[in-house]
């Protein structure tokens, strides 16, 4: 699905609008909030949101991408981590690319 969306975006100048549910982010929890939004877009229930919240580490004051990926996998989602190819600012950042 992600590859299909990327191909559609590349083939068209028109923006693609996805109906991703918006989740209010708590302080220092941008990763869990983003994961919750993606999981809900794929149809996950409240268990998915709890798993995303479990990725937060108070000692780090954030969440590691590997912990977010593990939380997604515990909900049944699959995916991979890799480099963010979409912006030079984030080129060295890790991302989790979910697949249904």
Secondary structure, 3 states (H helix, E strand, C coil): CHHHHHHHHHHCCCCCCCCCCCCCCCCCCHHHHHHHHHHHHCCCCHHHHHHHHHCCECCCCECCHHHHHHHHHHCCCEEEEEECCCCHHHCCCEEEEEEC
